[in-house]
């Protein structure tokens, strides 16, 4: 194992950003950058033992600064949506930027995925990114010290550990927004790739993709198009006449992970490449998103790639969106002095 550090270029304000590549004994690697604590590349061996980069991304920091798809980033302080950019905490109402229709998304216009983190190699297989989010940043209360640790092992396991500590009660919901394509980042649509999600229900979205508080069973008639409890292709039902798919412009929904076994939340695989990815998490939900707006996200892709809608999919492990307005959802409140601690793992293997 080894970690290689190199310049990833400069941002518009002249700040130099670095890239860290963790390489295992099989020659597989994961590259992560200080800009947004973002995953830039995941090189995995396919059925023929050839390396394929299965993470959508850009070639330099400046391109990450321009794109609007949150490619590989760690959004926060609160990932996903908060209705109308408002929440009440300890009797006080907080107003956040509205940057996604009528709602607040991914921590605001300059959420964590648009900040430069401090990177540090901590072992021959791990990099930690950390930053201080100050009181009032993007409207959130309290100083929050946050870190994200990436570990990539010889067994092809990418482990992401999140920690945060605040000096005032605040809200925190961290995730990773990597877009995966198990045939390679520049190979086109993911509609033919297979997915299984260990969930019996999901949270209903309104027409602005904001959870209403209602939970929909996958056993219901309206839930059939959303059901991934048996392996099926991502694209099999994505064009069906279903209100939930219409509201998300495809899949962009929070699945409730009540049926995890040993933390297993989802599994995806490609018959073409043979690459299989299992997702394990301590979090109660996973946002399955099919990259429905990639073509309009101002992305200059790696290797000259021109990403189109549904060229990648995300499995964003998380607490539920809009939880502050839905008290029946798991809480996203982090009390002062309490440690926020979550973990997600992506295990890569080959199906022969």
ROKOL-585149 format. One line per 4 residues: number of its first residue (from 1); for each residue x, y, z of C-alpha. Coordinates in steps of 0.25 Angstrom, whole numbers, always signed. Layout:
<pts>
NUM) X Y Z ~ ...
</pts>
This chain:
<pts>
1) +0 +0 +0 ~ +4 +14 -3 ~ -1 +28 -3 ~ +3 +38 -14
5) +1 +53 -12 ~ +2 +63 -24 ~ -3 +76 -28 ~ -17 +76 -34
9) -16 +91 -39 ~ -21 +104 -34 ~ -35 +110 -32 ~ -40 +123 -37
13) -34 +130 -25 ~ -21 +124 -26 ~ -22 +114 -15 ~ -14 +101 -19
17) -21 +88 -17 ~ -15 +75 -15 ~ -19 +61 -19 ~ -16 +48 -11
21) -16 +34 -18 ~ -17 +22 -9 ~ -11 +10 -17 ~ -13 -5 -12
25) -4 -17 -15 ~ -13 -20 -27 ~ -10 -7 -34 ~ -25 -2 -31
29) -26 +12 -26 ~ -35 +23 -20 ~ -32 +37 -23 ~ -38 +48 -14
33) -36 +63 -13 ~ -36 +74 -3 ~ -46 +82 -11 ~ -59 +77 -5
37) -52 +65 +1 ~ -57 +59 -13 ~ -54 +45 -19 ~ -48 +48 -32
41) -45 +34 -37 ~ -47 +19 -33 ~ -39 +9 -42 ~ -43 -5 -40
45) -39 -17 -48 ~ -50 -24 -57 ~ -53 -38 -61 ~ -41 -37 -70
49) -32 -31 -60 ~ -32 -18 -67 ~ -33 -5 -58 ~ -46 +3 -60
53) -48 +16 -54 ~ -63 +15 -49 ~ -64 +29 -43 ~ -69 +41 -51
57) -60 +53 -49 ~ -51 +64 -54 ~ -37 +65 -57 ~ -33 +77 -48
61) -38 +86 -37 ~ -42 +97 -46 ~ -52 +88 -53 ~ -58 +84 -40
65) -60 +98 -36 ~ -68 +100 -49 ~ -77 +87 -48 ~ -90 +88 -41
69) -93 +73 -39 ~ -86 +71 -26 ~ -77 +61 -33 ~ -71 +52 -22
73) -72 +62 -11 ~ -76 +62 +3 ~ -88 +72 +4 ~ -91 +78 +17
77) -94 +83 +28 ~ -107 +76 +24 ~ -107 +68 +11 ~ -119 +67 +3
81) -131 +76 +4 ~ -137 +85 +15 ~ -151 +90 +12 ~ -151 +105 +9
85) -137 +106 +15 ~ -143 +107 +29 ~ -143 +99 +42 ~ -146 +102 +56
89) -136 +97 +67 ~ -137 +100 +82 ~ -149 +109 +79 ~ -141 +118 +69
93) -143 +118 +54 ~ -131 +118 +45 ~ -132 +122 +30 ~ -122 +116 +20
97) -120 +119 +6 ~ -130 +114 -4 ~ -122 +108 -15 ~ -131 +97 -21
101) -144 +102 -25 ~ -151 +106 -13 ~ -142 +98 -4 ~ -128 +97 +2
105) -119 +87 -4 ~ -106 +81 +1 ~ -102 +91 +11 ~ -104 +103 +1
109) -97 +110 -10 ~ -84 +108 -3 ~ -86 +95 +5 ~ -75 +86 +9
113) -74 +81 -5 ~ -69 +95 -10 ~ -59 +97 +1 ~ -44 +94 +2
117) -42 +84 +13 ~ -28 +81 +20 ~ -23 +68 +15 ~ -13 +59 +23
121) -7 +45 +20 ~ -9 +37 +33 ~ -5 +23 +29 ~ -1 +16 +16
125) -15 +13 +13 ~ -23 +25 +18 ~ -25 +40 +16 ~ -32 +50 +26
129) -39 +63 +21 ~ -43 +72 +32 ~ -48 +87 +33 ~ -55 +96 +43
133) -69 +101 +39 ~ -70 +114 +47 ~ -83 +118 +54 ~ -92 +124 +44
137) -86 +118 +32 ~ -97 +117 +22 ~ -107 +120 +33 ~ -104 +108 +42
141) -102 +110 +57 ~ -89 +107 +64 ~ -75 +104 +61 ~ -74 +90 +55
145) -61 +83 +54 ~ -62 +72 +44 ~ -53 +61 +38 ~ -55 +50 +27
149) -45 +39 +26 ~ -43 +31 +14 ~ -37 +17 +15 ~ -35 +8 +3
153) -30 -7 +6 ~ -24 -18 -2 ~ -37 -25 -2 ~ -43 -14 -10
157) -51 -8 +1 ~ -53 +7 +1 ~ -57 +12 +15 ~ -62 +26 +18
161) -62 +30 +33 ~ -69 +43 +37 ~ -67 +51 +50 ~ -72 +64 +55
165) -73 +72 +68 ~ -80 +85 +71 ~ -79 +95 +82 ~ -94 +98 +80
169) -106 +90 +76 ~ -107 +89 +61 ~ -111 +80 +50 ~ -102 +70 +43
173) -105 +60 +32 ~ -92 +56 +24 ~ -91 +47 +12 ~ -82 +45 -1
177) -87 +48 -14 ~ -79 +39 -24 ~ -85 +36 -37 ~ -82 +21 -40
181) -82 +15 -54 ~ -77 +0 -53 ~ -73 +0 -67 ~ -64 +12 -66
185) -67 +27 -64 ~ -67 +30 -79 ~ -75 +17 -84 ~ -89 +24 -85
189) -102 +20 -78 ~ -104 +12 -65 ~ -118 +8 -69 ~ -113 -7 -72
193) -106 -9 -59 ~ -112 -16 -48 ~ -116 -12 -34 ~ -122 -18 -21
197) -126 -9 -9 ~ -129 -15 +5 ~ -141 -6 +7 ~ -156 -9 +8
201) -160 +6 +7 ~ -156 +20 +3 ~ -159 +34 +7 ~ -169 +41 -3
205) -164 +53 -10 ~ -173 +65 -15 ~ -171 +71 -29 ~ -158 +78 -23
209) -152 +65 -19 ~ -154 +69 -4 ~ -159 +58 +5 ~ -173 +60 +10
213) -172 +52 +22 ~ -180 +41 +16 ~ -174 +27 +15 ~ -178 +18 +3
217) -177 +3 +4 ~ -171 -4 -8 ~ -182 -14 -7 ~ -192 -4 -11
221) -196 -2 -25 ~ -190 +12 -26 ~ -177 +6 -20 ~ -175 -5 -31
225) -166 +4 -40 ~ -157 +7 -28 ~ -155 -7 -23 ~ -141 -12 -24
229) -142 -23 -14 ~ -139 -33 -25 ~ -127 -31 -34 ~ -132 -23 -47
233) -126 -13 -56 ~ -126 +2 -52 ~ -133 +5 -65 ~ -144 -6 -65
237) -155 +3 -60 ~ -149 +17 -60 ~ -158 +22 -71 ~ -171 +17 -65
241) -183 +26 -63 ~ -181 +27 -48 ~ -183 +40 -40 ~ -170 +37 -31
245) -161 +35 -44 ~ -168 +48 -50 ~ -165 +56 -37 ~ -150 +51 -37
249) -148 +52 -52 ~ -144 +38 -50 ~ -139 +32 -37 ~ -135 +42 -27
253) -141 +36 -14 ~ -138 +33 +0 ~ -139 +18 +3 ~ -141 +14 +18
257) -131 +3 +21 ~ -139 -5 +31 ~ -135 -19 +25 ~ -120 -17 +25
261) -112 -30 +29 ~ -98 -27 +35 ~ -100 -13 +30 ~ -102 -17 +15
265) -110 -6 +9 ~ -109 -8 -6 ~ -102 -16 -17 ~ -99 -12 -31
269) -92 -20 -42 ~ -89 -20 -57 ~ -90 -32 -66 ~ -81 -25 -76
273) -69 -22 -67 ~ -72 -32 -56 ~ -70 -22 -45 ~ -79 -23 -33
277) -80 -12 -22 ~ -86 -14 -9 ~ -90 -3 +0 ~ -90 -4 +15
281) -94 +7 +25 ~ -97 +11 +39 ~ -107 +21 +34 ~ -122 +19 +33
285) -125 +23 +19 ~ -118 +23 +5 ~ -122 +33 -6 ~ -122 +26 -19
289) -120 +36 -30 ~ -118 +33 -45 ~ -111 +46 -50 ~ -123 +52 -56
293) -117 +65 -58 ~ -102 +62 -62 ~ -103 +68 -76 ~ -107 +82 -71
297) -97 +82 -59 ~ -85 +89 -66 ~ -76 +77 -65 ~ -63 +76 -72
301) -60 +61 -70 ~ -47 +53 -69 ~ -41 +49 -81 ~ -50 +58 -89
305) -63 +51 -85 ~ -76 +58 -88 ~ -85 +52 -77 ~ -100 +51 -81
309) -112 +49 -72 ~ -112 +35 -65 ~ -97 +33 -68 ~ -95 +30 -53
313) -103 +27 -41 ~ -101 +30 -26 ~ -103 +23 -14 ~ -103 +34 -3
317) -104 +28 +10 ~ -110 +38 +20 ~ -121 +42 +30 ~ -134 +46 +23
321) -135 +59 +16 ~ -145 +69 +22 ~ -144 +62 +35 ~ -145 +75 +43
325) -159 +77 +38 ~ -163 +62 +40 ~ -161 +58 +54 ~ -164 +44 +51
329) -151 +43 +43 ~ -138 +40 +50 ~ -132 +52 +56 ~ -121 +61 +50
333) -119 +69 +62 ~ -105 +69 +68 ~ -104 +73 +82 ~ -93 +82 +87
337) -81 +73 +91 ~ -86 +60 +85 ~ -78 +53 +75 ~ -85 +51 +61
341) -79 +38 +56 ~ -84 +30 +43 ~ -77 +20 +34 ~ -80 +15 +20
345) -72 +5 +12 ~ -72 +1 -3 ~ -66 -13 -5 ~ -62 -15 -19
349) -61 -29 -25 ~ -62 -37 -38 ~ -73 -46 -42 ~ -68 -57 -51
</pts>
